[in-house]
């Protein structure tokens, strides 16, 4: 029996002779071990540093925002109860909730792209979302965060209350 990470998936290998109940128990146990190990590495690893977070923000701005979003500071904070992140466009500061640290990198990247986009568009209008949607995992990451909030029974934990209407045109940034 073994389990390993293959991209976004955790692959579990086990003998075919196991009962369904044993199989379910074992899958939950092995997946739990992998996700716990990854969470511990994320908290102690490069994501523990505000400097690494700023470097990653610059990389994401280059990749998805034409290098136009230049944060003055990006840091982890422990006092965010109702948001995953926040941005103050006036001084270029971005703050991310420490609860993101054990989450997958693509989720943290989405939150960074979201907050970086506020440096280009302060509100949540169509132009803002056209920037955010350049990140290819936007929809998936939003679903992930909604699931985390729902599972933890954290009502209201979100970025914003409004998304553009589906029929609303998304002008080019």
Secondary structure, 3 states (H helix, E strand, C coil): CEEEEECCEEEEECCCCCCHHHHHHHHHHHHHHHHHHHHHHHHHCHHHCHHHHHHHHHHHHHHHCCCCCCCCEEEEECCCCCCCEEEECCCCEEEEEHHHCCCCHHHHHHHHHHHHHHCCCCCCCHHHHHHHCCCCCHHHHHHHHHHHHHHCCCCCCCCCCCCCCCCCCCCCC
